[in-house]
Amino acid sequence: MQKIRLLDAKTINKIAAGEVVESPKSVVKELTENAIDANAGSVTIEIKEGGISYIRITDNGTGIPKEQVKEAFLRHATSKMSQIEDLEHIFTLGFRGEALASIAAVAQVEMLTKTRDEETGTRIVIHAGEIQELEDAACREGTSITVRNLFYNVPARRKFLKKPATESGYVSDLVNKIALGHPEVAIHYINNGNTVLHTAGNNDPKTAVFYVYGKDAANSMLPISYRKGEYAVSGLIGKPEFCRANRNYENLFINGRFIKNPVVSAAVEDAYKTKLLIGKFPVFVLNLAVEPAQVDVNVHPAKLEVRFKNDDEVYEFFYNAVAKALQETVLIPKAVLEKKPKERLPQAEQQTLADMPKESILKESILKESEPKAEPTANPSKEIPLPQSQGVILSKEEREKLLRAAEKPQTPTSGGRSVDELLKRTPKAESFAQTAVPYRREELKPKEEQPIELKPIVSDEKTEEVKPTEEKQPFFQNYKIIGQVFRTYWIVEQGDCLYLIDQHAAHERVLYEEFMNKFKEERVASQRLLTPLMLQLTPMETEVLRRNLALLESFGFELEEFGEKYALRATPYLLQNPTEVGFFTDILDRLTEERISNVYDTKILAVATMACKAAVKGHDVLSTREAEELIHRLLGLEHPFTCPHGRPTIIELTKYEMEKMFKRIQN
């Protein structure tokens, strides 16, 4: 057996750095959070070569007093707590006091810092954990830390870093999240000398979304503010049509700290169920304010995970908050009319345009009526794309005027303007790609001779009396049915808007709501197994079963305990079919991560399929009376704007947009 020995300080610091400093992204995160904790109103983040060779974080915060500069680089030296009880009252982003020591142990660090009361600042240089220089220096109030040659003294760690472009992407993603979580701080991000992001710092979450995700994203976000008990959430959630194919745009902050939590993600995604297309995830920026005693933040070295005292309360809180915000909003998407992409010019015609006078090309490109061009970059070029038509010769006055307009910068500035002004005045910014997903409907033979009988829609007065949302004020109050196009879409006029209603999607939503309400109101029948099935469960699964035994029995499962094991005696009879035994293990697996209130919650896709098959199809002939009844019942539902598969039931086309298409207005 080898002799136990105490490691030296350098080795200890390098090992500790491996937990805190994984990559340039970790360095940027720790130093930026320190700047925010120092009450900085502006933070500049600059990196080169993905942050491997150069990182500089500059802030205008409170700074560090001269006598404490050396102590700041010692392990577990912190100003944010003094005893263990302080962990229950931590509102700062950092608290362990390991960041500066860990970074200085594996890089070359230089720091300039000055407080408001000091006449001169302090400069300190540390290489591999050893102080090289410590002197007075002239500097502004705040702190500037430069980190060079990360892992230069730990080659084994350095070789595991990704390519500079990849590391740069990680840093960019982190800076975006910091900007979204702290709209009160002006974030200036520079990558290889180019400004990538510069937020206003005006404490407006929507403005932060505008700068990070673009104009289209900001226009597609809904404000949310909800408080219950010890929890309060605020922020923005995306409209259902504004969704992504992964969870990268789910941004959750707890007391300003970005975290990942499966309970919250599941709650928000469940609130969006039947409103999003299958395989899509919501976009949100949510900040939860809660007493620190309710959250354990000291469970992850990088502070990316937390533990709640009561997961069930948190799930219910977020689910109700998001569901309420969606329910109170009219979620009718607007019609998006896009032109087909222009074909590439033949080589001969390109050469002809190349020989044209620049003034002709300039005037033609500005006067030509077309869709907005591509997004402006941080350094907009003065070159204007060549049009596809012949130009017109300019006069001297016109040429000077148009050239001045072309030279004028078009990038948004951060002068504290609100997002509404930015959205009106700024050209289309970099944003999410909102690609329309085509819906492939089963082609049916038209039934022009005889209208179909629509029994589920044309109902008697008794059926009308049991509508669950009779008291809800419908969005459509003075509408008029104009007619139908393509034997599928009904045209409805109200006010200054024209609405297209898909008869299949609308009827599908109506039937889905009816089926779900009926199933939830009825007691689930069970079918006993001929031979009880002994369940082979892990200790964790057994604990989940015990905690949810009453819930599983209400679902229609019958269980019998044999010591530490359980036997399954009966399974529920759902949708006119007995469930398979494997359905029980599926339910048990989902209960470990999700909250299920009704057994039919696990059969949403099956119920949606039933509604789809029973609903009228495109090309089916409906009378005006049947269409009126369908629209009336659709608009009386709690969630009328999408079918259960997430496809829109109603599309809006405003009078303003139509007048733009007919060139009645030019703006």
Number of C-alpha atoms within 10 A of each C-alpha: 3 4 4 6 6 6 9 8 11 14 11 14 22 22 14 19 21 15 14 21 25 16 22 25 22 19 24 23 18 19 23 24 18 22 26 23 17 18 15 22 18 19 23 19 22 23 25 18 16 26 26 25 18 18 25 23 23 23 28 22 24 19 25 21 17 19 9 10 18 14 13 19 23 18 17 15 19 17 11 17 17 11 7 7 10 14 19 14 13 19 19 16 21 22 22 16 18 23 27 23 24 26 31 27 28 27 23 24 26 21 19 25 29 27 21 15 9 12 12 17 23 23 21 19 19 22 20 23 23 14 15 13 11 16 11 15 15 13 17 17 22 22 26 25 20 18 26 22 16 28 27 17 16 14 10 10 15 17 10 10 17 13 13 16 13 13 18 22 14 16 25 19 13 17 22 19 22 23 25 32 25 22 21 20 22 24 27 22 23 18 19 14 10 12 15 16 20 20 27 25 24 20 15 18 23 24 28 30 28 23 27 24 18 19 24 19 24 23 17 17 20 16 16 18 15 17 14 10 8 9 16 17 22 17 23 24 23 21 24 28 22 22 23 20 12 12 14 11 17 20 22 23 22 22 18 20 22 21 15 16 15 11 18 18 20 17 23 25 19 20 19 20 19 22 26 24 22 14 9 18 23 26 25 24 23 25 23 19 17 16 16 17 15 15 18 16 23 15 11 13 14 16 16 14 17 16 14 16 12 10 13 13 13 16 21 15 21 27 20 17 22 23 16 15 17 22 12 10 10 12 19 19 20 14 15 11 9 7 8 6 6 7 7 8 11 8 9 9 12 14 11 10 19 12 9 15 13 18 20 16 24 24 18 20 19 13 11 13 9 9 8 8 9 10 15 17 14 14 11 14 11 12 10 12 10 16 16 17 12 13 20 15 16 18 10 9 8 13 17 13 11 15 14 10 12 17 12 10 14 17 16 20 14 18 10 15 15 15 23 13 10 18 19 10 11 15 17 17 21 18 17 14 11 12 7 8 8 7 7 6 9 8 9 10 9 13 13 12 7 10 11 14 13 15 9 15 20 17 11 9 8 8 10 12 9 9 14 14 12 14 8 11 10 15 10 15 10 8 14 14 16 13 13 19 11 8 18 20 20 22 18 20 19 14 11 9 15 21 23 19 22 23 25 24 29 27 25 28 29 26 23 24 22 16 16 17 13 11 17 14 8 8 11 18 15 19 17 16 13 8 10 15 15 15 14 11 14 10 11 9 16 17 13 15 21 12 12 14 15 12 16 23 16 17 22 20 23 21 20 14 10 9 6 8 14 19 16 19 18 24 26 25 18 18 14 6 9 15 16 11 15 10 13 17 14 11 17 18 14 13 17 13 11 18 17 15 12 14 19 18 16 15 14 17 15 13 21 22 16 16 25 21 12 15 22 22 22 20 19 18 21 23 12 14 9 17 22 17 14 20 21 15 21 24 20 20 19 15 20 25 26 24 29 31 20 20 23 23 24 25 18 17 19 16 13 13 17 14 12 12 12 9 10 11 11 9 6
